[in-house]
Amino acid sequence: MRAPSPSSIGLAASCLVAIGGCVSSPPPPVAAPTEAVATPEVPIAPEAKPESDETRALPSACATTGASKLCVPPPAFTKRLCGGSFPTATLHLFRKDSPFTRGWVTRTVEAWNASGGAASNEKLELDEEVVVVVHRAAEAGAMVVSGASGGYDVLRWDGSCATLMAEELTLRRPPSQKAAKVAWKSLEDPAQEAMLADAKVAAAVSDRRKECKGATMGDVSLKCVKADQKLARVLVDYVRQGGAIPPAKKLP
C-alpha cells in the first residue's frame, strides 16, 4: 500500500480546520420580528380651483369709495368687467334695483378705455346713460381745470367700458336719456327667451328679422338700420321698466 504524499496530508488538514471552524462558530443572532407601526395619514389640502362663472356672482352692494360717496362695484370685479365682454350681465347692472351710481355724458366724446380692455367704436353721446364703476380722484397738487376732480370709468349699455374726464360726466339725470346700442344677438339664450315673452320685444325682434334678413354687418337697407335701432331702444326700455332677466351665465 502506497503511503500518502505530504501534499495530500496538508490538503486534508486544511479541510479539517475549515470544517471545524464552521462548526464551532455560533450562528449570527436573528432579529426578532417587530410589529408594523401604522403611519398616520397626513391630510392634504385640496388644490385651489380657479374661480369659475359658477362661483362668481354679480355684486349687490357698494364697495368702499372713501370721500367720493359714489356707489361703485368692487375693484376686482370692475377689472374683469372692463377687461372683457359681458352683455347679459351688463343689463343686470342697469336694472332699476341696481345700487350703483348712474351718470350721464355731458357731450359727445370718443370712447377709450383706460382699464386696458376693448372700447366701443361708437362715440359716447350727449345724455347717454352709464353706470359709474371707478372714480379717480384728482391727485394732490394737480391743476384743477373747469372744476374737474379726477375722472371716471363707466359701463355703457353695450357692455363696454369707457374713461371720462370729470367734466364729461354729470350725476344729474337729463330730461331724455340715451343709451349705447344693445346687440340682440350678443345676449345669452335664456335672456332672449325671457324677453321674447314681452309683446313689444317680440314685435321688434320680428320686424328686425323681416327687414334685415339675418344680416348683421355690411351693406343693409335703411329699413334694416331703423329696425335694428328700434329693437335696441325697446330692449333698454324693457330693462329700465323692470323686465325679467334670468341670471347671466357668463359673469365677470
Secondary structure, DSSP 8 states (H G I E B T S, - for coil): -----HHHHHHHHHHHHHHHHHHHS---------------------------GGG-----S----GGG------HHHHHHHHHS--HHHHHHHTSTT--S-EEEESS-B----TTSS---SS-B-TTBEEEEEEEE---TT----TT---EEEEE-TTS-EEEEEGGGEESS--SS-B-----GGGS-HHHHHHHTTSHHHHHHHHHHHHHHTT--SSS--HHHHHHHHHHHHHHHHHHHTT------SS--
